[in-house]
Amino acid sequence: MNQRILLLILLTITIHVAYGQTISKTVVAIDNRYLLAGVDNPIEVIARQETPLCVEQFSVVMHGSVDKKDVEIRQVGNSFIIRPKRAGIVKLTIDLGDTIEIQELRVKTITPVGRLGKYKANSNATLGVGEMKAQRGVLAIIECCGFDAKCTTVSYEVVRVSKQGEINKIVNTGGRFKESTQKIIQKASSGDMYIFRKIKYRCPGMVASQDLENMIFDVK
């Protein structure tokens, strides 16, 4: 588990006893305050029982879903991995033999960062002519949550505004520049401005594509 972002969260998994008292019998530790859709989320569970927990004692379901594959749980050593396919609420049930404990965990989608090579939106970057011509496409990179991954770039529009005021536009499908887009990129000369806008991406767990920030770069 990533120690940099580990937050120990004492989740109120409880049972009810006489006189309205409650007793917590498990402690769950997760990397974030929520689970992330489409990726493996490691959790640590400590329970008041003599033997270590096993995956057969767990069950997970996604609220409002009839598809059991919308969320899965598996065991890796003494840890457990929860992988929800979409955003929502996961109901985690732990069978301790003499009692059943339940906790609801929120699932969020991931928000990536748009990148043109090593440059991202709002970086105020100025690229040399050769550097601009060497670019190969627009990426949607996940930069949070203790892992390195990327989403799928669906499409975007490339606009070149030359120093003389000439404007070239094209819509690119997919992350990598198509041949027609490359022709506009290869026109790069000093004083040009390149705008990458209407950037659509889709991350694991998303049903529909989402929008990234526009990226604007000057060519020196």
C-alpha positions in Angstrom: 0.0 0.0 0.0 1.4 3.4 -0.9 2.7 4.9 2.4 2.7 8.5 1.0 -1.0 8.7 0.9 -2.1 6.1 3.4 -4.9 7.4 5.5 -6.1 5.1 8.3 -9.8 5.4 8.3 -11.7 3.8 11.1 -14.9 2.8 9.4 -17.9 2.4 11.6 -18.6 -1.2 10.8 -20.8 -2.1 13.8 -23.2 -4.5 15.3 -26.0 -3.8 17.8 -26.1 -5.3 21.2 -28.4 -4.9 24.3 -29.3 -1.4 25.6 -28.5 0.2 22.3 -24.7 -0.1 22.6 -22.6 -0.8 19.5 -19.3 -2.6 19.2 -16.9 -2.3 16.3 -15.2 -5.5 15.5 -13.2 -4.5 12.4 -10.8 -1.8 11.3 -10.4 -1.0 7.6 -7.5 0.9 6.1 -7.7 2.3 2.6 -5.3 4.6 0.5 -7.9 7.3 0.1 -11.2 8.4 1.6 -12.8 6.6 -1.3 -12.3 3.9 -3.9 -11.4 4.6 -7.5 -13.4 3.2 -10.4 -11.6 0.9 -12.9 -8.5 0.3 -10.9 -7.3 -2.0 -8.1 -7.9 -0.5 -4.6 -5.9 -2.2 -1.9 -7.5 -2.3 1.6 -6.3 -3.7 4.9 -8.8 -5.3 7.2 -8.2 -6.2 10.9 -10.8 -8.2 12.6 -11.3 -9.5 16.1 -11.0 -13.2 15.3 -8.3 -15.7 16.1 -7.5 -16.6 12.4 -6.7 -14.2 9.6 -9.5 -13.1 7.4 -9.9 -14.8 4.0 -11.6 -13.5 0.9 -14.4 -16.0 1.3 -15.6 -14.0 4.3 -16.2 -10.9 2.1 -18.8 -10.0 -0.4 -19.2 -6.7 -2.4 -22.1 -5.4 -4.4 -22.7 -2.1 -6.2 -25.8 -0.2 -5.2 -28.4 -0.2 -7.9 -26.7 -2.8 -10.0 -27.8 -6.3 -10.8 -24.5 -7.2 -12.5 -22.2 -8.8 -9.9 -19.2 -8.1 -12.1 -19.7 -4.3 -11.5 -17.4 -4.8 -8.5 -14.9 -7.5 -7.6 -12.8 -8.4 -4.5 -9.8 -10.7 -4.3 -7.0 -11.5 -1.8 -3.3 -10.8 -2.2 -1.4 -12.2 0.8 -3.1 -10.7 3.9 -4.5 -7.7 1.9 -7.6 -7.4 -0.2 -8.2 -5.7 -3.5 -11.5 -4.1 -4.5 -12.0 -3.2 -8.1 -15.3 -1.4 -8.9 -16.1 -0.8 -12.6 -17.9 2.5 -12.2 -18.7 5.3 -9.8 -21.3 4.8 -7.1 -21.5 3.1 -3.7 -20.0 -0.3 -2.9 -21.6 -2.3 -0.1 -18.8 -4.3 1.7 -20.0 -7.2 3.9 -17.8 -9.1 6.2 -18.9 -12.4 7.7 -17.3 -12.9 11.1 -19.3 -16.1 11.9 -21.2 -14.8 14.9 -22.0 -11.5 13.2 -22.2 -9.8 9.8 -20.6 -6.4 9.5 -21.5 -4.0 6.7 -19.8 -0.8 5.4 -20.6 1.4 2.4 -17.7 2.8 0.4 -17.9 5.7 -2.1 -16.4 5.1 -5.5 -15.2 8.0 -7.6 -14.0 8.3 -11.2 -10.4 9.5 -11.9 -9.7 12.9 -13.3 -6.6 12.8 -15.6 -4.3 15.6 -16.7 -4.0 16.4 -20.4 -0.5 16.4 -21.8 1.3 17.2 -25.0 4.5 15.2 -24.5 5.9 16.5 -21.1 3.8 19.7 -21.2 0.4 20.1 -19.7 -2.5 22.6 -19.7 -1.7 26.0 -18.1 2.0 25.3 -18.1 2.8 28.5 -20.1 5.2 26.4 -22.1 7.0 27.7 -25.2 8.2 25.0 -27.5 11.0 25.2 -30.1 10.1 24.5 -33.8 11.8 21.2 -33.7 10.2 20.2 -30.4 6.7 21.0 -31.7 7.3 19.0 -34.8 8.5 16.0 -32.8 5.2 15.8 -30.8 3.1 12.7 -31.5 -0.3 13.3 -29.8 -2.3 14.2 -26.8 -2.4 12.0 -23.7 -4.7 11.9 -20.6 -2.5 10.9 -17.7 -3.5 10.0 -14.2 -1.1 11.7 -11.8 -2.8 11.0 -8.5 -3.6 8.2 -6.2 -0.2 6.5 -5.9 -0.1 4.8 -9.3 0.9 5.7 -12.8 -1.7 5.0 -15.5 -3.5 6.8 -18.4 -7.0 7.1 -19.7 -8.0 6.9 -23.3 -8.0 10.1 -25.4 -11.1 10.0 -27.6 -10.7 13.1 -29.8 -9.7 16.7 -29.9 -9.4 19.7 -32.2 -6.0 21.1 -33.2 -5.9 24.8 -34.2 -2.7 26.4 -35.6 -2.5 30.2 -35.8 0.5 31.3 -37.7 2.5 34.5 -37.1 0.9 35.9 -40.3 -2.6 35.1 -39.1 -3.2 31.9 -41.1 -5.5 29.5 -39.3 -5.5 25.7 -39.8 -8.0 23.5 -38.0 -8.5 19.7 -37.8 -10.3 17.2 -35.6 -8.1 14.3 -34.5 -9.7 11.0 -33.5 -7.7 9.1 -30.8 -4.7 10.3 -28.9 -2.0 9.9 -31.5 -1.8 12.4 -34.4 -3.3 11.2 -37.6 -1.5 11.8 -40.9 -3.7 14.8 -41.6 -3.0 16.3 -38.2 0.7 15.7 -38.6 0.6 17.9 -41.7 -0.5 20.8 -39.5 2.0 20.0 -36.8 4.8 20.0 -39.4 3.9 23.5 -40.5 5.2 24.8 -37.1 7.4 27.9 -37.4 8.6 30.6 -35.0 5.7 32.8 -33.8 3.0 30.2 -34.3 0.4 29.3 -31.7 -1.1 25.8 -31.3 -4.4 25.3 -29.5 -5.6 21.8 -28.5 -9.2 22.1 -27.5 -12.5 20.1 -27.2 -10.4 17.3 -25.8 -12.5 14.3 -24.9 -11.2 11.4 -22.8 -12.5 8.3 -21.1 -11.1 6.7 -18.0 -11.7 3.2 -16.6 -15.1 3.1 -15.0 -16.6 5.9 -17.1 -19.7 5.3 -19.3 -19.4 8.6 -21.3 -16.4 10.6 -22.4 -15.5 13.7 -20.4 -13.7 17.0 -21.3 -10.1 18.1 -20.5 -8.8 21.6 -20.2 -7.7 23.3 -23.4 -3.9 23.4 -24.0 -2.3 26.4 -25.7 1.4 26.5 -26.7 3.5 29.2 -28.4 6.3 28.2 -30.8 9.6 30.2 -30.3 
